[in-house]
Structures are given as structure tokens and as C-alpha cells.
């Protein structure tokens, strides 16, 4: 598994196309282990999808889930670190343009690690 940048406070979460919206971290980063003076995200990392839409369906309530980091060689405080490009497929419920219930799959991805120097395998 190739090395990828470790995710820190200030990182950006997003969706793979065609879904768009906003996602925020819920879990706090480590206060002990830092990269570029920012706390590293490790272990099970919770997030909330605040808004999301595809071409047909729009999320109608916030959705919470979590990442399970994919690093295999590196640990941070005995847990795997979250890395740039780690992703999670979720199923979101919403409403279509006519107000009818619908659901859609979306891939949540770490788009930007928030730092440029520290990597993990």
C-alpha cells in the first residue's frame, strides 16, 4: 500500500462526483501527535454529512457515519491514522424535486489532508 499524507485538523472532506455537498469532522484530532503543528486524526473518525445532492435527490436531514482508516504499517497512539484519499461509501436518504422520498449512494473522501509533509503506509 503506497504512502499517503496523514490527515490533520483543517483537512477537507468532500464527495466524489456526481454528488456535491458539505461534510464536517465530528471526532477531534489527537492532542499529542501532530504534523505541521496540527493534530492528527486517528482510529475511528466520525463525520457528519450536512448537505448533499446528486442530479435527482437531495439529503433531507444530516447523516452521521465514520471512517475506518486504511493504513497498514503506521500507527498513531496505537491506532491507524486517517490518510488523504481514504473514503467511505454511504447511502443517503432525501427527497426528489417532487418531494418524494429517495436515496442515493455517495462516496465521502478526504480531499485534502491539511498538511504536506507527513505520510503513512
C-alpha positions as CSV (number, residue, x, y, z in Angstrom):
1,X,0.0,0.0,0.0
2,X,1.5,3.3,-1.0
3,X,2.3,6.1,1.5
4,X,-0.3,8.9,1.6
5,X,-0.4,12.1,3.6
6,X,-1.7,11.9,7.2
7,X,-4.9,13.8,7.8
8,X,-4.8,16.7,10.3
9,X,-7.0,19.3,11.8
10,X,-8.1,21.6,8.9
11,X,-8.4,18.8,6.4
12,X,-11.1,18.9,3.8
13,X,-13.8,16.2,3.3
14,X,-15.9,16.0,0.2
15,X,-17.7,13.8,-2.2
16,X,-16.7,12.0,-5.4
17,X,-18.7,13.2,-8.4
18,X,-21.6,13.5,-9.2
19,X,-22.5,14.2,-5.5
20,X,-21.9,17.6,-4.0
21,X,-22.4,19.0,-0.5
22,X,-20.7,19.7,2.8
23,X,-19.2,17.4,5.4
24,X,-17.6,18.1,8.7
25,X,-15.4,16.1,11.1
26,X,-17.0,15.3,14.4
27,X,-14.1,13.4,16.1
28,X,-11.4,15.6,17.5
29,X,-7.8,15.1,16.3
30,X,-5.0,13.9,18.6
31,X,-3.7,16.5,21.0
32,X,-0.5,14.5,21.5
33,X,0.6,13.6,17.9
34,X,0.9,16.5,15.4
35,X,2.0,17.1,11.8
36,X,2.9,20.7,10.9
37,X,1.7,21.6,14.4
38,X,-1.8,20.3,13.7
39,X,-3.5,17.3,15.5
40,X,-3.6,14.0,13.5
41,X,-6.9,12.2,13.0
42,X,-6.6,8.5,14.1
43,X,-8.8,5.5,14.8
44,X,-12.5,5.6,14.0
45,X,-13.1,9.1,12.8
46,X,-16.7,10.3,12.8
47,X,-18.1,12.8,10.3
48,X,-21.5,14.4,9.6
49,X,-22.9,15.0,6.1
50,X,-24.6,18.3,6.4
51,X,-25.8,18.8,2.8
52,X,-25.7,16.5,-0.2
53,X,-27.3,16.3,-3.6
54,X,-27.0,14.4,-6.8
55,X,-28.8,15.1,-10.0
56,X,-32.1,13.7,-8.6
57,X,-32.1,13.5,-4.8
58,X,-31.3,16.0,-2.0
59,X,-30.4,15.0,1.5
60,X,-33.2,16.0,3.9
61,X,-31.5,15.6,7.3
62,X,-27.9,15.4,8.5
63,X,-26.3,12.0,8.3
64,X,-23.5,10.7,10.6
65,X,-21.0,7.9,10.0
66,X,-17.3,7.2,10.4
67,X,-14.1,6.3,8.6
68,X,-12.1,3.3,9.4
69,X,-8.5,4.3,8.4
70,X,-6.8,2.1,5.8
71,X,-3.2,2.5,6.8
72,X,-1.5,-0.9,7.4
73,X,2.1,0.0,8.5
74,X,1.7,3.1,10.7
75,X,0.0,3.8,14.0
76,X,-0.7,7.0,15.9
77,X,-1.2,6.4,19.7
78,X,-1.7,2.7,18.9
79,X,-4.4,3.4,16.2
80,X,-4.3,3.7,12.4
81,X,-4.1,7.3,11.1
82,X,-6.6,8.6,8.6
83,X,-4.9,9.4,5.3
84,X,-5.6,11.6,2.2
85,X,-7.9,9.7,-0.2
86,X,-9.3,7.4,2.4
87,X,-13.0,7.1,1.6
88,X,-16.3,5.6,2.7
89,X,-19.4,4.8,0.7
90,X,-22.6,5.9,2.4
91,X,-26.3,5.7,1.4
92,X,-28.2,8.9,2.0
93,X,-31.9,9.5,2.2
94,X,-33.6,12.6,0.8
95,X,-36.3,14.0,-1.3
96,X,-36.5,14.4,-5.1
97,X,-37.7,17.5,-6.9
98,X,-41.4,16.5,-6.4
99,X,-40.9,15.9,-2.6
100,X,-40.9,12.1,-2.9
101,X,-38.6,10.0,-0.7
102,X,-35.4,8.8,-2.5
103,X,-32.0,7.5,-1.6
104,X,-28.6,7.6,-3.2
105,X,-25.1,6.3,-2.7
106,X,-22.3,8.7,-2.2
107,X,-18.5,8.3,-1.7
108,X,-17.2,10.5,1.1
109,X,-13.4,11.1,0.6
110,X,-10.6,13.0,2.3
111,X,-9.9,15.5,-0.5
112,X,-7.0,17.4,1.3
113,X,-5.0,16.2,4.2
114,X,-4.4,19.7,5.7
115,X,-0.6,19.2,5.6
116,X,2.1,18.5,3.1
117,X,5.0,16.7,4.9
118,X,4.0,13.6,6.9
119,X,3.0,10.4,5.1
120,X,1.9,6.9,6.3
121,X,1.7,3.5,4.7
